[in-house]
Amino acid sequence: MFLDTTIVVEVLRLRRESEMFGRILEAIEDDPLFISMLQLAELSDWCLENSIDLSEWISRLKGIVGVIPLTEDICLEGSRIKREMREHGMSKFSLLDGIILASARSIDQKLLTTDSDFRGAEDAVVIG
């Protein structure tokens, strides 16, 4: 399962006994977990904004998830996905969203997210 940044942040913020944490675990099951290299920058920014020890947390995260490198093909596919989603009425769907979805597709994984902008993608699982 490929994790959107929204999911990683939710796991970091939530207590294990929360309902959302339970829904995330249920969606993940025993699947291997992945994120994009680009998401490390997003997560780093979030940690800095919230005064969270970046080095310790990123190190722990990398021990749990596989980090998919950013490639030219993923970048090009990400921009195509952005355009397609915008044409289907998802006006807030960003280039970064497209790159994350392209990264998930590059390794044949579904994307787990809380971001409703992904509702138009058949290979995204939106929980919330």
Secondary structure, DSSP 8 states (H G I E B T S, - for coil): -EE-HHHHHHHHHS-TTSHHHHHHHHHHTT---EEEHHHHHHHHHHHHHTT--HHHHHHHHHHHSEEE---HHHHHHHHHHHHHHHHTT-TT--HHHHHHHHHHHHTT--EEES-GGGGG-TTEEE--
